[in-house]
Amino acid sequence: MSDGMFAEELRAQLAEHGITELEEVALREALEARCETYTLIKLAPWPARRWKCKYRLMMGDKMYDAQSAAEAYAMGLVGVLGNHAEQRQR
């Protein structure tokens, strides 16, 4: 998977929330608009091999492991959007 390329399921989840721009900057900006704080870490080679990911996004008590920064932002964004949808249903 290269930057901007990730699972179709993740793309579909973003599309459900009206997010169709899947470039790294657009995803980061969308996440920043919906999340107060997060930390994105580019892993060094040995932990990347051990955990089979290159990036780790941490938001509150959630962690998302991804192959690219764009994928990490997308995963975090889906998590945030899912939480907002749950809160509206209550």
N, C-alpha and C positions, 0 to 999 in steps of 0.2 A: 504494500500500500504506500503510495507516495502522498505528498502533501495535497490536501483537497480531495483525496480519494478515500472513502471509507464505506462501511457496510451499507447496503441498500436499506436495511431495517432502520438504521440511524437516520438516513436521508428521509425515509418515510415519516419517522417520528417528528423530525423538524418540519416537514411539509405540513403535517397535521396542525401545527401551530403557526403556519404562514411563513415559515423561514425557508426561503429557497436559495438565497445567496450563501454559497458554501465555501467561499474563500476564507483564509485564516483571519484576515483583518475584520471582515464583516462579522464572522462568528464571534471574535473577541469583543467587538463593539456591542453586539447583541447581548452577550453574556454580561458585560459591564453595565449595561442598561438595566439588568434584572437582578444583579448580585452585588452586594456591598463590597465583599472582599473575597479574593481567591489567591492561590499561589500555584504557579505553573513551574515545574522543575524539569529541566532537561537532564536526564540521568546520564551518569558516566558509563563507559562501556561495560564494566563488570556487573553493576546492578541491572543494566538494560538486558544483558544476556540472562541473568538470573530470573528476572521478573518478566522477560519476554515483551518488554515495552521500552519505548524511548523517552516518553514524557509521562509525568504524573501531575494531575491537577487536583488540588486539595481545596475543598470548600466546606467550611464548618466541620462536621463529622463525616463527610463523604470524601472518597478518593476515587479518581478515575484514571486508569492506566491506558495509554494510547500509543500508537505508532507515529503520530504527527501532532504538532501543536493544534492544527485545525481540528483533528479528530478529538483531542482532549477538550477543546472549547465546545465542540458539538455535543459531546457526552455530558459535560457540565450543564450546558444549556437545556438539554432534554431533562436532566434532573431538576433543574430550577423550574422549568415550565410544568413538569409533572407535579411538583409541590404546589405550585400556584393553582393548578386545576383541582387538586384535592381540597385545597382550602376553600375554593369557591363552592364546592359541592356540599360543604358542611353547613 
